[in-house]
Amino acid sequence: KNQVEQSPQSLIILEGKNCTLQCNYTVSPFSNLRWYKQDTGRGPVSLTIMTFSENTKSNGRYTATLDADTKQSSLHITASQLSDSASYICVIGSQGNLIFGKGTKLSVKP
Amino acid sequence: DAGVTQSPTHLIKTRGQQVTLRCSPKSGHDTVSWYQQALGQGPQFIFQYYEEEERQRGNFPDRFSGHQFPNYSSELNVNALLLGDSALYLCASSLEGDRGFYEQYFGPGTRLTVT
């Protein structure tokens, strides 16, 4: 069964600290993996998108890694800001479909 | 260049009623997908429209139907509303040839509450 599992479910960190979010998937075949940021009550916004051959991709303070062999990805956020408070969703593209994880809810406190 | 727009922003309906949600895709996009996102969950794929036809469908009952117009805008209709239909409904647009959804953009969503 195609699944995308994210951990932790929620996370609270202090402003300025770093954090890492995890994504494990069992989706096959694999086309691409992306991380979305979703503010409460808003639509998801793409942060990074990675294909099978890419190991790392950065977008400002966001860095995503992909290990296609172990089917794991991580999203590292550096020097967190209050505006980083949101849900972060891992999504796998497969055969013209997108399979979403449930997301990790990140709260950045001052 | 306008992104994906959705209307209305919020909607409150009563069980058994019918609702229509609207979506205008990003300029240049011709494919529209609809998703349902329950509170605390990831989006669930409802269906996708291209060339005014439903091309793919997720695991949703026939109460959920849609339409795409010649200008690529789309509507999502839900009949006989249930309490469980309360959710954020997201519209996303892309180009038909973009099978990897590399350029899929989401709208802000419509928050539907069924009482």
Chai-1 contact restraints between the chains, C-beta under 6 A:
chainA,res_idxA,chainB,res_idxB,connection_type,confidence,min_distance_angstrom,max_distance_angstrom,comment,restraint_id
A,S31,B,G100,contact,1.0,0.0,6.0,A-B,restraint_1
A,N32,B,G100,contact,1.0,0.0,6.0,A-B,restraint_2
A,R42,B,P108,contact,1.0,0.0,6.0,A-B,restraint_3
A,G43,B,L90,contact,1.0,0.0,6.0,A-B,restraint_4
A,G43,B,F106,contact,1.0,0.0,6.0,A-B,restraint_5
A,G43,B,G107,contact,1.0,0.0,6.0,A-B,restraint_6
A,G43,B,P108,contact,1.0,0.0,6.0,A-B,restraint_7
A,G43,B,G109,contact,1.0,0.0,6.0,A-B,restraint_8
A,P44,B,F106,contact,1.0,0.0,6.0,A-B,restraint_9
A,I89,B,G42,contact,1.0,0.0,6.0,A-B,restraint_10
A,G93,B,G100,contact,1.0,0.0,6.0,A-B,restraint_11
A,G93,B,F101,contact,1.0,0.0,6.0,A-B,restraint_12
A,G96,B,R99,contact,1.0,0.0,6.0,A-B,restraint_13
A,L98,B,F101,contact,1.0,0.0,6.0,A-B,restraint_14
A,F100,B,G42,contact,1.0,0.0,6.0,A-B,restraint_15
A,F100,B,P43,contact,1.0,0.0,6.0,A-B,restraint_16
A,G101,B,G42,contact,1.0,0.0,6.0,A-B,restraint_17
A,K102,B,Q41,contact,1.0,0.0,6.0,A-B,restraint_18
A,K102,B,G42,contact,1.0,0.0,6.0,A-B,restraint_19
A,G103,B,G42,contact,1.0,0.0,6.0,A-B,restraint_20
